[in-house]
Amino acid sequence: MNEPKNEINHEIGVGEICILEPDSEFVAFEVENRLVAILYDHQKIDGTLTVIYLDKLTQLATDRDFIITKKESHSEFDFALWPDFSIRVKKDQLTRFPKLGSIDISMLRQVENLASLMQDQSFYNMKEKFQWKIGKYIPFYGDKVWLRRSQIMDSLNALAADIEVEATMSRFFELYSDKGSDGLVAYLEINSIADAKIVCEFANEYVRAALV
């Protein structure tokens, strides 16, 4: 008997490699599944996780991408990590069965920080600071690699969770509806800047209460 998907999702951890699927609440047959790694877990805030895209075509990795070997990720293949391509998704969009491997979370966070500090710049001069290799392909505007990256970003955005205030609050209330309105804010755990940004999506009265 196949393991229920909800049980699989319940055990997903930060750094784990997963398959990202379309939201089951919407019909999106035209959007293909993507390979991602878990960057942040926001499940205790609104049931979402931040994921970062992984690409199998390592030969097309650019100087803003990192190549991770199968030995480093305990996976069956090498892949390229694209630090500029991250989104927030609902937990039931992620599947990790069969086990696909995992990535050192401290390295993931370093790469994310580097991408935020060096926007639109090559990482090549930083190659001695990371154990992972940096890609060598330099795309130019309008070439096929540039177009492919643009299309992948569009498809990732189509898989992302709705982050409008009403959607975020709806997920939040769904998580804590059985705890009573008096205890809603008390159950929040804010462990990162990424978590704090989600709280700022809440309605104003909840933002003030959560951050006091």
Secondary structure, DSSP 8 states (H G I E B T S, - for coil): ----HHHHHHT--TTBEEEE---TTS--TTS--EEEEEEEEEHHHHSEEEEEEEES-GGG-BTT-EEE-HHHHTSSS-EEEEEEEEEEEEGGGEE--S---B--HHHHHHHHHHHHHSTTS--GGGGGG-SSEE--B---TTSHHHHHHHHHHHHHHHHS---SHHHHHHHHHHHHGGG-GGGTGGG----SHHHHHHHTTS-HHHHHHHH-
